[in-house]
Amino acid sequence: MPDLISNDVSNDISNSAPGLSTTTTPTATPTATATGSLAELVIDDARLAPIAAKVLAGERLDFDDGVTLYRTPDLLAVGWLANYVRERRHGSVCYFNVNRHINPTNVCVAHCKLCAFGRSPNAPGAYTFALEEIWQRAEEGMREGATEFHMVGGLHPDLPFEYFLDVMRGLKQRCPTVHLKAFTMVEVGYFARIARLSIRDTLLALKDAGVDSLPGGGAEIFDPRVRKVICDHKVSGQQWLNIARTAHQIGLRSNATMLYGHVETEQERVAHLLALRELQDETCGFVAFIPLAFHPENTGLAHLPKPTGFADLKSIAVSRLLLDNFEHIKAYWIMLTPRIAQIALRFGADDLDGTVVEEKIYHDAGATTEQFTSRAQLERLIRAAGRVPVERDTLYRPVDRAKMPPPPPRPAATLSIIV
Ligand code: V47
């Protein structure tokens, strides 16, 4: 175990680990350690002491530890531990990227209760972009310096798989330097069904058309009880994991998410996180994990209250502690608000996500955040949290703007001459 704290804990409660203090013990001054100067961990909830001992020793946490971490009111102790792990991995660095979200259609056959974004084909507000429209948005994004397009959409009843392959081919041709992070496991499952292909062949076709990696959406909570309530017609949790496994096997990396704050129990959250951890042990294909706070407005679950700031920070911290084989935990500022996301950088998160530009999924569900933030604003938030901003690409390689080719010029405006 690292020599974190040198205080005398001889009168500790019986299950306290050496080196940790509870509020029943005298406090000591912080000590410098091999990992730098660390403030003292104060544990109010004695149930956390053995968990803290495991974390400090670099041991894996188990199911019961996860449930305890979710149930304890001692948010500061959980946050301290998550921050310890975060700093052990990333020091004070906080990543962000310059990206653009593009949602080609909101028409969706799934009608998930959790979602305010999907529409029936002829419902008010239903839209589907023409190919040219998608490509134009992408080119605009490239001119603004985007290194990533994040593209997800509804499960459209009439658009063939070929349309989505065309979208990707056109993007790769026009924006060859931009990483295409496109289509959730749910969309991949749907494409396989409509194109009558295996999951593997569907993924190979997407990769061939230009997809570079997959975003983490659609995971929700894997438990069938929860899925029946919030997203009855989506792929099952097991199918989501199988599609992710296949993607990783063919060399497509992906993110992973968990939607919390609706009808799930603490045990169901922990089981979700451990299922992701098990798959990551097998494939090492996940890049980042993003806990997603449920936004109830305009959804079939509008009667539920929004998750609190306490739950948001707890979710970040617990995922950092349980997902010991995930390199990155993202505090998605659009979903958390910039204020909570900034605090999350001291509760386990090492990434704020990106500039986004146009966000529909959360804003249809009542999100009050902006849809866009600038690189300068992200850097300001990160610095104000005492972290060091590092612009990254989708796979977390640092981006050196000085070495990048200048963005292509805006096309000359077309003149219409009326005679
Ligand atoms: O899959 C849908 C969730 C996800 C609601 O991979 C909702 O880098 C809250 O996955 N309230 C899409 N959440 C967003 C997503 C994502 C976001 C940022 C980065 C990455 C990444 C992925 O949003 C959906 C679903 O889980 N969602 N409706 C709602 N009402």
Boltz pocket constraint, residues with backbone or C-beta under 6 A from the ligand:
constraints:
  - pocket:
      binder: B
      contacts: [[A, 114], [A, 115], [A, 116], [A, 117], [A, 184], [A, 214], [A, 215], [A, 216], [A, 217], [A, 218], [A, 219], [A, 220], [A, 255], [A, 256], [A, 257], [A, 259], [A, 290], [A, 292], [A, 293], [A, 294], [A, 295], [A, 296], [A, 297], [A, 299], [A, 332], [A, 353], [A, 361], [A, 362], [A, 365]]
      max_distance: 6.0
